[in-house]
Amino acid sequence: PFLGRLLARSHGMRFGPPPPLPPVATPDLASALSTLAAAFADVLSAAAADISWQSAAALAASLCCVYLLGAVLLSEPTPRVDVPVDEDVEPKIDGSTAKFDAALLTAEGARREPSVVYCWDPSSMDMLGTLPVASAEDVAAAVGRARVAQAAWAGSTWGARRRLLRTMLRFVTENQRAIARVAVRESGKTMVDAIFGEILVTCEKLKWTIAHGEAALRPERRPTGTLAMTKRVKVEWRPVGVVGAIVPWNYPFHNVFNPVISALFAGNGIVIKVSEYASWSTLYYGRALRAILAAAGAPTDLVQFVTGYGSTGAALVGSGVDKLIFVGSPSVGGHVMRAAAASLTPVVLELGGKDPFVVCDDVSEAELDRIAQVACRGVFQNMGQNCAGPERFFVADAVYAGFCSRVGAIASRLKCGPPLDDAEVDCGAITMGRRQMGHYQALVDDAVSKGARLLVGGYTPSGDDPLAAGSFYPPTVLVDVPESADILQTEIFGPIMCVVRVADCGGAAANDDEAVRLANNCDFALSSCAFAQSAPRARAVAARLEAGMSASNDLEGSTYLSQSLPFGGRKQSGFDRFAGIEGLRGLTTPRAVCDDALEWLPFGLGALLRTAIPPPLQYPSRGGGFDFASGLIELFYGEGVSLKLRGVAKLIGAAAK
């Protein structure tokens, strides 16, 4: 009543004393709100005879406020999940922990794979423990458990699925530091890289799916066909069943939760084969997921983890899962496709990229300052170990020197080292260690041998260098990179910025044409971005870049901050999508449904209008079937009145036979 009186008074309405609110003797919120609504209705009734349209609008707004307040207060509270980081998940960091010996990965002689999964911190080389290698039988058992759980979950309500995701979101927001520290220990990234690349994007995906997932997956009405005018048709999005996911090591938390969110909201179960370089974190993340599922009232076997090497992944591909998501390299993706073809298992392939970053010749000095920071964040975030991240920088000749001097100055000041307990570290470790750093060095050496220049970095730490104690490769800026260099065609997946000068071709349009030609001269096509002082020019260049995703005047990864958008590429970057409406629907089977639209008609008319085979088309044939069908085509699809009239004549003639 107070709210109503306040709003009404501001619009000149006249009231007597407000009806008193009786005291609420119990904490029954529903009863209290009911009393509030009744008293509010009394006030409105008293004012009904003297109300202007402005006052009516104000009162309508106040009613909406009361309704929304009630909806919020009466909504079911989101369960809180507390999963402590146990001693086995957060070992002591005091220098006493045993160090990992990389020779263990090849120490078992003729065996192609070690007998256990070794887990270590790439920044300190601390040994974190070992996990079992799942056999084909172990994988089959995990798929079986997920399938039993999914059978129960498939019929869950949208409310139950949102409750599960809200529980997950609350856990993530309340346990950011623990989640990040586990990811940092596993992968070597910095805490800032973890909070952005692991947690923020996961929260955004959860929020979008909670708000928009049902709209993407509920049955969708479609227009009926010309000859189906008495029907109604729709598409239903049914869960595929059990999803298999083979995920990489670069984002241990997000790479797990990303497919889990979509798979579970679509009504599926999921079995995840994590990378052998990111298995240890599943101890904590797996416990968290089971606790979240239990707290939300969902079957706890919906999510299964298997650890191991290539043979475990192959077992998952051939295990009978209903759809497979693979994120990795093109070469392994090809093996996955061939293996999946044997059982006709549909696959989603996300196979990396070499994203182009184009800078046009019209950018101002101030804009160049901004672009340089964006470029460095893009290439050095997570030490460049990103599926979608800029690797090739095509900079117009007019601004080339200014761009190179700026990014060189930024990169030279970056602090590299163990990141867990030093908030000033900019660049962490290389997750795969010396093997991956050898790949970097070979690409850098090839580029330099062909004329490229090193502004910063470009070496593998050794000897007394403090960085040699861990898996560190310094931030590197490589300029004047020639088009013939291997580094412009081979995915780096590391902290190396490759800058290519776009020659002055005599005008803005010609310069942009050359930048686009260089950018598209690559077998990868995941994401892309273009920068120009003129926003229309930036959009025009970005639109011509061959990629599954693109951004103008922003880092190409900005598309991932809008989880309504699909994620995926073309060419060697793979096909199909995850994220967005397309990603959710991709984990379902579209089912076409047709039924009678006029069943509601009385006196048996609905049944009378059900489909019946016309006499000319009934068995046995009476010889008029072709003319009857031809008449239908001419009547309903023919151009012009004369053709339609001829169709009518054919129908009459065929019916008379």
N, C-alpha and C positions, 0 to 999 in steps of 0.2 A: 504493500500500500504506500509506503514511503516513496519508493521509486516512481510509482504511478502519479502520486501527488506532485512530486518534484517536477516531472516532465510536463504534467498538465499545467502546473502553475506557470511554467515558462512560456506556455502558449495561451494564457489568459482564461483557463477553465476555472469554474467556480465549484468549490467543494465545501461540504460541511465537515464536521469532525470525521476523521478516518475511522473505519471499523477497527476496534482493538484486536490485536493478535493474541489469541489465548496462549498462555505459556506452554512450552513443550516440556512435558514432564519426563520424557524418555529420550534416549539418543536415537530414536527411530527416524532416520533421515527422510525416508519416503513419506512418513506421516507428516513430518514437519513441512515438507515441500507441498504436500497436498493441502495442508491448512493455509500455507502462503498463497497458493493458487486460488483457493476459495475466497480468501479475503480480498485478493486482487480483483477477482470477478465481481465482488460486491461493489468495489470502487468504480469499476467500469460500468456496471449497471446504473449506478447513481449518476454517472456523467453522460449516459447515452443520449439524453434529451438535449444536451447543450454541448455540442462538439463540432469543431471545424475540421477541415481536412488536414490542416497542419497538426492539430491535436491528435487526430486519428493516426497519422503517420508516427507521431511520437509514441503513442500508446502501443502501436504495432511493434515498434522497435523495442519498447520495454518488455513486451510479451516475448519477443525473440530472446531477449537477454535472460528472462526467467527460464525459458525452455532450455537454452544452452547451458545455463547454470545447473539446472536439474539433470541434464544429460551427463554433464561432467561429474557431478557429485554422486549420481546414482550408478555410474559406470563401474564395472568390476575392476578392482585394483589389480595392477600388474604385479605378479609374483616377483619377489626379490630372490636372487640366487647368489650365494656366497661360496666361492670355490677357492680355498686358500692355495697359495703357491707353495707346494710342499718342498721339502729339502731336496728331493730327487729332481725337482724341476728347476730349482734355483740353487745350484751348488755354491759352495763358498768361493769367494773371489779374493783369495789372499795369497796367491802364488804357490800354494801347496798342492793344487790339483795336478794330477798326472797330465802330461802333454800328449797330444795325438801325434802319432807317427804315420805320415801319409803312405809310407811303404806298406802298411797293413792292407791297403786297398788292392795290392798286387802280390802280397806275400804268400798266397795260398797256391803257388805253383801253377799247375795246369788248370785249376778251377777258373772258370770265366767270371764267376762272381764270388765275393766273400761269403762266408757262411752266416755272418751276422751283419746288421747295419750299424756302422760306426757313426757316432754322433760327437761333434766337437764344435767349439767356438772358434770361428775363423779369425777373430781379432786377437785372441790370446793363445790359440791352439790348445786350450784346456779340453781335456777329454770329458765329455758329458755322460757317456755310457754307451750301451749297445741295445739294439732292438732286434727281434727275430725277423728272419726272412720268411714271409708268408708263402706257403706252397700252394699249388693249384687246389688242393683239398681245402686249405685254409680259406682261400678266396671263395670257393664254392660255398663253404659254410657261412661266410659273411654275407654273401648274396642271398642265401636262403633265409638268414635271420631278417635281413632287410625286407625280403619279400613277404614274410609273415606279418611283419609290422605294417608294411604298406597296405596290405589288404584291409586292415582295420582303419588306417589313416585315410584311405581313398574316399571314404564317405564322410569325412569330417566337415564341419560347417566352416563358412568363411570366418565367422567369429572365432572359432577355435584356432584357425590358422593365424589370424591376426593376433590373438592372445599369445601364441607361441612366439611370433616375431617381436611383439612388444616385450615379452620376457627376455628375449635375446638382446634387444636394444637396451633395455635397462641394465642388463649385465655388462654390456660393452661400455656404456657411458659411466658406470660406477666402478669399473675395473681397468681403466685406461692404462695406468702405469704398469700393472702386472702383465697385461696383454702385451704392451710394448716391450717390456724388459725380456719376456720370453722370446719375442721375435728378434730382438737385438742379439741375445745370446746365441740364437740359432743361426742367424744370417749375417751378423756383423754390421748391420746398418746402424745409423744413429737413431737416437730417440725421436728427433724431429722427423726424420724420414719415416719412422714407424708410425708416429701419430698421424701424419698426413696420408701415407701410402697404405697403411694397414687399417687404421681405426676410423678416420674421418670418412673414407669412401664406403666402408662397411656400414657406418651409421646412415649415410645417405641412401644406400641401397635398401636398408631396412625401412627407413622412413617412407621412401617412395613405394615400396611394395605394400606396406601397411595401408597407405592411403589410396593406392591405385591398382593394386594387384587384382582385387575382385572384379573391377571394371574390365580389366584385360581378359579375364578368364571366364566370366559368366556367359551363359548362352547369348549368342548374337543373332538377332533377327536379320534375315536377308530378303531382298525382293523376290517375289515368286516369278516363275516363268510365265510366258504369254499364254500357254495352254494349261497352266496350273492355277487358274484364277480362283478356284475354290479351295486352294491349299494355303497353308502357312509353313514357312521353312525357316530353319535356323541352323547355326553351327554350335555344337557343344565342344568344349575343350576338355577331353578326358585325360587323366594322368597316364603317362606311358607305363609306369610300374616302378621299376628299379633303375636308377641312373647310375652309370659308372663314370667316375671322374679321375683322370690321371693329371695331376697338377704339379707345377714346378716349384722351385725352392725360393724364388726371389721375394715373395711376400707370404711367409708361412701362415700368418693368420688370415689375411684376406683371401688367399687362394683356396682356403678351406671353406670359410664362411660364405664366400660368394656363390659357389654352386649349391651349398646347403640351403641358403635362403630361398633361391628360386625353386629348387627341387621340392622342398617341403611345402612351400606355399602352393605349388601346383598339384599337390597330393601324392607325391612320390616318396619312395625311400631312396637312399643314396649310399654307395660304397666308394670311398675315396682312397686311391693309391697315391700316397704322398711321395715326394722325391726322396731319394736316399740322402740328399743333402738337407732335408728339412723334415726329419722324422721325429726328432726328440720333442719338439713342441707339441706333438699330438698327445703327449702325456697330459699336459695341462688343458689344451684346447679340447681334447676328447672328453676329459672329465667335466669340463664346463658344459659341453653340448649335452651330455647325458643328464646333468643336473637341470639344465634349461628345459629339456624335453619332459623330465619328470615333473618339474614345477608347473609346467603348462598343461599337464594332463595328457601328453602325447606319448605314444609308444617309444620307449627308450632305445629300441633297436632300429629305429628309422635311419640312423646314421652309423655307418661302420667304417673303420679304418683298416687298411692293410699296408704293411711296410715291406720294402724289399727293393729289388733291382729290376732289370728288364724282364726277367722271367715272371715276376709277380705281376707286372703290368700286362704282359701277354696273357697271363691266366685270367685277368679281369676282362680283357677284350673278348676272350672266348668263353666267358662264364655264363652267357645267356642274359646279360643285362639288356634292358630294353632300349637304351640309348647311351651313347658314350661321348663324354667331353674330353678332349685331349688338348693340353696346352704345352707346347714344346717346340722342337726344331722341325724344319721341313723334312729332313731325312727320316727322323723317327716317326713323324706324322704319316709319311708314306707307308712305313711298316704297319702302323696302326690301321690305316685304310685297307691294306691288303688282308690283314688278319680279320678285320671286321666284315669284309666282303664275304667270307666263307659262311657266315651266319646271317648275312644281310642286316647287320646291326647298323642303324644310322649313327653318324658321327658328326660332332662339331669339332672343327680343327682351327685352333688359333696358334699360328706358327711363327710369331715374331715379326719384326719389321726393321726398317732402316728409315725412319721417318724424316722427310725433308723439312727444313726450316728456311723459308725464303725471306730475304730482306730486300725491299725495293729501294730504288735510288732517291726517293723523295723524302725519306725520314729526316726529321730535324735532329739537332744535337741532343736536345732534351729527350726526344723520343728514343734516340739511340742509347741513352743511359738506361732507360726502362727496358728496352729490348735486350740489352746485354745481361741484365740481371735475370730476365725471363729465360734467356738462352742457357745461362749457367745453372739455374735451378732445374731446367729440363734435362740437361745432360749429366749433371752431377748428383741429382736426386737418386738416392739408393745406389750410389756409385755407378750410375748408368745401367744398372741391371733391371731394365724395364722392358716389358713387351712393347708398349707404346711410349716411345721417348725419342726425341730428336737425336739423330746421329750425323746427318749430313746438313751442313749450313751453307746455303747458296746466297752470297751477299753481293749486291751490286757494286760495281767498281767505284762509284762516286762516294760510297760510305764504307768501303771495305777497310781502309786503314783505321778509321775511327772505331769500327766494330772490333777489329782484331786487337787494337790497343786496349780497349775496355775489357774484353773477355780475358785477355792475357793478364791484366792487372788484377782482376777478380780471382782468377784461378791461382795466381802466384801467392795469394794471401790465405788460401784455404788451409785449414788445419786437418791433417790426416792422422789417424791413430785409433787406439781402442776407444770405443764410443760410450760404453755403458755408464760410466760414472764421471764423464767429462762433458758437460753441456756445451763446451766451446768447440768440440770436434765437429768439423763440417763433413768430413768424408770418412766412412767406416771401411770395412774390410770387403774383400772379394770372396764370396761364399764358397765357390768351388776351388779356391786356393791356387796353388802353383800351376796346375793344369790350365786353368783359364788365363792366368797371367802370361803364360807362354803363348797363348793364342793372341793376346793383345800385342805382345812384343813383336811377334812375327808380322802382324799387320802394320804396326808403326814402322818397323825397319823397311818393309817393302815400300811404303809411301815415301819415306825419306830417300830411299835409293832412286826413286823416280822423280825427285825434285821438291817434295814437300819440306817445310821447315817446322821445327819444334820451337814453340814459344815457351811452353811450360811442360815439365814432366817428360813422359815418354821412356821411362826406364824401369827395370825391375829391381827393387831394393835388395841389397846383398851385404855381406860382411858385417861391419859394425853399425850399419844404418839401423836405428831403432825400429824402423818399419819392417825390417827383415825378420823380426821375431814373430810376426803375424802374416796374414795373407793380405798385404796392402799393395796397391798400385797407385801411384800418385796421380792426382788430377792432371790431365794432359790436354794441351791445345796444339793442334796440328794445323798449320795454315798453308796456303798455296798448294793444296792437294790437287794433283792432276787427275783427269778423268780416267786415266788408265790404272790408277792405284787400286789394288785389291780391296782396300778398306772402304771404298765407295760401293762395293757390291756385296761384301760379306758382313753379316751381322756381327757387330762388335760386342754388344751387351756388356759394356764397361764404360769407365769414366774418361772417354776420349772424345773431344770435340774436333770434328773434321771440317775445316772452313775452305770453301771453294770460291774463288773470285769469278763473278759473272761479268764477262767483258762488256765494255760499252759498245753497243751495236748501233748507236746513232739515234736513239730516241727511246722514250719510255716504253712504248708498245714493243719495240724490237728487243729491248732489254728484258722485259717480262717474258717474251717468247723464249729467249735463251735460258732464263732461269727455269721456266716450266720444262723445257727440253731436258735440261740437266737433271732436274728433280725426278722426272718420269723415267729416266734411263736407269732403271733398277728393277730387279725381279720381285722385290718386296713392295707391298702396298697396303700397309696397315693404317697409318694415320699421317697427318700432315698439317702444316700451318704456314701462313704467309703474313708478312707485316708491311704496312705502308702508311705514310702520313694520311693519305686519302683512304677512308674506310671503303668506298666503293671499289677502289683499285685493289685493296687487300682481298676483298671478297671475290673479285673477278679472278685474281691469280689463284686463290685457294680453290675456287670451283674447277679449275683446270688440272689440279694435281690428282694423279691417279691414286686413290686411297679409299678405304672403307669409311674413314672419318676425317674431318677437316675442321680447322678453326681459323678465323681471321683476326689478326692483331691480338692473339693470345696463344698460349702454349697449346699444342694439339691435345694434350691430356685433359684440357678443360671440358671436353665433351663427356668425359667420364664422371664429372661432377654433376651431370644431369642424368640420373639413372633411368630417365624416361627414354634415353637414346640407346639404340643397339650398339654393341661393341663387336667389331670384327673387321676383317680386311678382304683383300682380293689377291690375285696372282699367288705368289709363294707364301703369302701371309695367311692363307687358309680360306675357309668358307663357313657359312652359317654364322649365327650370332648368339651371344649371351648378353644379358642386360636388356632393359626396356621391355615393351610389350612383346617384341619379337623373341627375346630370350625366354620370357615366361611361356609363351605359346609354343616355343620350340621344345619344351619339356612336356608337351601334351600331344595327344592324338586328336586331330580335328575330326569330328563326327558329324556328317550331314544328316539332318532330321527333317522329315516331311510328315505333316498330318493334316486332317481336315479342319478348315477354318470355320465351317458353318455348322458344326455339330450341335451348337446351342439352339438352332432354330426349332420352334415347337411343332407339334402335330406330325412328327416323323419326317419333316422336310430335310432335317440335317442328314438323316440316313439316306434319303432319296437322292441327295446331291453327292453321295460318295461316287468315286470313280467306277464307271462301268465301261466295258469294252463295247464300242459302237458295233452294230450288226455287220457293217461291211468289213470289219476287222476281226470278227469272231471266227473261231474254228468250227466246222470246216469252212474253207474259203468259198465265197459265192462269186468271186471274180471281180468285185468292185473295190478291193482294198487299195490298190495302187492309186486309182483315180480319187478315192476318198482322201488319202493322205496328201496327194498333190493338191487337191482343193483346199485342204487346211493350210498348206504352205502358202498358196496364192492369196487366200483370204487374210491371213494374219501377218504375212511377211512380204507380200507383194507390194510393188510401187505403183500407185495410181488406182483410180476407181475402176477402170475397165478390167484390170487384172484381178482385183478383188471380186468383182461381179462374176468373172469367169470362174473363180474359185468357188463361189456360191453355187453356180450351175453344176460344177463337178460334184460337189457334195450331194446335191439333190439327185443327180443321175446315178451316183454310186449307191445311194440309199435305196433307190428304186429297184436295184438288181436283186 
